[in-house]
Amino acid sequence: MYKHILIPTDGSELSKSAIQHGVALAKATKAKVTSLTVITPGQLFALEPEIVSETMDDYRKHLVSFATKCLDQVKAEALAQDVSCDVMYVENDHPYQAIIDAATNQHCDLIVMASHGRRGLSAVVLGSETVKVLTHSTVPVLVYR
């Protein structure tokens, strides 16, 4: 059925549940897993430079550390279920596009991701990376809620 499942993660509790489901699905279908965390490059600026206490390098180190922590959760779940797992993080201003690109470049045949279930005005204002992936991806997407 599935041979290669992409599991994007943002470290949230709901994302952890999607990880468990995605890895269990991979085990059941004998698929391998690639997990992805997208970090967005930041812009530090201030009218008075001495106000900024963190450099861009420091900020990037924090992001990489966060990504590593997120991906370690997936590695641990995959190891516990004896599922082959690769992990990666990428920098992109548009996480949904990074997810779609990773699925395409890694030749994944399914994306398993969480939806935070925002509704109403918050969904319109905040947008949803999941909805954007659903809208633009040619790879099938399983949304975990």
C-alpha positions as CSV (number, residue, x, y, z in Angstrom):
1,M,0.0,0.0,0.0
2,Y,2.3,2.8,1.2
3,K,6.1,2.6,0.9
4,H,7.3,5.9,2.2
5,I,5.4,8.2,4.5
6,L,6.3,11.8,5.3
7,I,5.4,13.0,8.8
8,P,5.9,16.7,9.3
9,T,6.1,17.8,13.0
10,D,6.0,21.1,14.8
11,G,6.5,19.6,18.3
12,S,2.9,20.3,19.4
13,E,0.9,17.7,21.4
14,L,-1.4,17.1,18.5
15,S,1.6,16.6,16.2
16,K,2.9,13.9,18.7
17,S,-0.4,12.1,18.2
18,A,-0.1,12.3,14.4
19,I,3.5,10.9,14.8
20,Q,2.2,7.9,16.7
21,H,-0.5,7.3,14.1
22,G,1.8,7.8,11.1
23,V,4.5,5.5,12.5
24,A,1.9,2.8,13.4
25,L,0.5,3.1,9.8
26,A,4.1,2.7,8.4
27,K,4.6,-0.4,10.6
28,A,1.3,-1.9,9.4
29,T,2.1,-1.2,5.7
30,K,5.9,-2.0,6.1
31,A,6.7,1.5,4.9
32,K,9.6,3.7,5.8
33,V,9.2,7.1,7.4
34,T,10.8,10.5,6.8
35,S,10.0,13.2,9.3
36,L,10.4,16.9,8.6
37,T,10.5,20.0,10.7
38,V,10.4,23.3,9.0
39,I,12.1,26.2,10.6
40,T,11.3,29.7,9.4
41,P,14.2,32.1,9.1
42,G,13.8,35.0,11.4
43,Q,14.6,38.7,11.0
44,L,16.0,40.4,14.0
45,F,16.0,44.2,13.8
46,A,15.7,47.1,16.2
47,L,16.0,50.9,15.9
48,E,18.8,50.7,18.4
49,P,21.1,47.7,17.8
50,E,22.1,47.4,21.5
51,I,18.5,46.4,22.3
52,V,18.9,43.1,20.4
53,S,20.5,40.7,22.8
54,E,20.4,37.7,20.5
55,T,22.4,37.5,17.2
56,M,21.0,35.8,14.1
57,D,23.5,32.9,14.7
58,D,22.1,32.5,18.3
59,Y,18.6,32.6,16.9
60,R,19.4,30.0,14.3
61,K,21.1,27.7,16.9
62,H,17.8,27.9,18.9
63,L,15.8,26.9,15.9
64,V,18.1,24.0,15.0
65,S,17.9,22.8,18.6
66,F,14.1,23.0,18.5
67,A,14.0,21.1,15.2
68,T,16.3,18.4,16.6
69,K,14.1,18.0,19.6
70,C,11.0,17.6,17.4
71,L,12.7,15.1,15.2
72,D,14.1,13.1,18.1
73,Q,10.4,12.4,19.1
74,V,9.8,10.8,15.7
75,K,13.0,8.8,15.8
76,A,12.1,7.5,19.3
77,E,8.6,6.5,18.2
78,A,9.9,4.8,15.0
79,L,12.6,3.0,17.0
80,A,10.0,1.8,19.5
81,Q,7.9,0.4,16.7
82,D,10.9,-1.0,14.6
83,V,10.2,1.3,11.7
84,S,12.9,2.7,9.4
85,C,13.1,6.5,9.9
86,D,15.0,9.3,8.4
87,V,14.7,12.9,9.7
88,M,15.4,16.3,8.2
89,Y,14.8,19.9,8.9
90,V,14.7,22.7,6.3
91,E,14.5,26.4,6.5
92,N,11.6,28.0,4.5
93,D,9.3,31.0,4.9
94,H,6.4,28.8,3.8
95,P,6.2,25.6,5.7
96,Y,3.4,24.1,3.6
97,Q,5.7,24.4,0.5
98,A,8.6,22.8,2.3
99,I,6.4,19.9,3.2
100,I,5.2,19.5,-0.4
101,D,8.7,19.8,-1.7
102,A,10.0,17.2,0.8
103,A,7.3,14.7,-0.1
104,T,8.1,15.1,-3.8
105,N,11.9,15.1,-3.4
106,Q,11.9,12.1,-1.0
107,H,9.4,10.2,-3.3
108,C,6.8,9.8,-0.5
109,D,3.5,8.4,-1.3
110,L,1.6,9.7,1.7
111,I,1.9,12.7,4.0
112,V,0.5,12.2,7.6
113,M,0.1,15.5,9.5
114,A,-1.9,17.0,12.3
115,S,-4.5,19.7,12.0
116,H,-5.0,22.1,14.9
117,G,-8.6,22.4,14.1
118,R,-8.9,26.1,14.1
119,R,-12.3,27.4,13.0
120,G,-14.0,30.6,12.2
121,L,-12.0,33.9,12.2
122,S,-8.8,32.3,13.8
123,A,-8.6,29.9,10.8
124,V,-9.0,32.8,8.4
125,V,-6.5,35.0,10.1
126,L,-3.9,32.5,11.1
127,G,-4.3,30.3,8.1
128,S,-3.5,26.6,8.2
129,E,-0.4,24.9,6.9
130,T,-2.4,21.7,6.7
131,V,-5.1,23.3,4.5
132,K,-2.4,24.7,2.3
133,V,-0.8,21.3,2.0
134,L,-4.2,19.7,1.2
135,T,-4.8,22.4,-1.4
136,H,-1.5,22.2,-3.2
137,S,-0.1,18.7,-2.8
138,T,-0.3,16.1,-5.4
139,V,0.8,13.5,-2.8
140,P,-2.2,12.1,-0.8
141,V,-2.5,13.6,2.7
142,L,-3.9,12.0,5.8
143,V,-5.0,14.6,8.4
144,Y,-4.9,13.5,12.0
145,R,-7.2,15.4,14.4
